[in-house]
Amino acid sequence: MRVIEGTILVTVDLSEVAHIDSSGIATLIEALKIARARNTNLSLKGSQCRLLDVLEVTGIAALFGLGNQGTNVSQGDKESKK
């Protein structure tokens, strides 16, 4: 967790997560709702290709600015995990 110009930044490291189910996705969405309500920036990093695909298909990736919708995960990172 970091604080930059009064905004709290929280990053969830998913580099060791190989699988996510509906309860995991629900938890990420709930965490994002809580973060937004508290003026906190919640981001995800280190997601593996398969996990990123699940997040993209469910539309969750766009909420966190991942994959094709943002810059948290570069295309090179995605391709290197295939």
Sequence and secondary structure as in RCSB ss.txt:
>XXXX:A:sequence
MRVIEGTILVTVDLSEVAHIDSSGIATLIEALKIARARNTNLSLKGSQCRLLDVLEVTGIAALFGLGNQGTNVSQ
GDKESKK
>XXXX:A:secstr
 EEETTEEEEEEE TT     HHHHHHHHHHHHHHHHTTEEEEEE   HHHHHHHHHTTHHHHHT GGGSSSS H
HHHHHT 
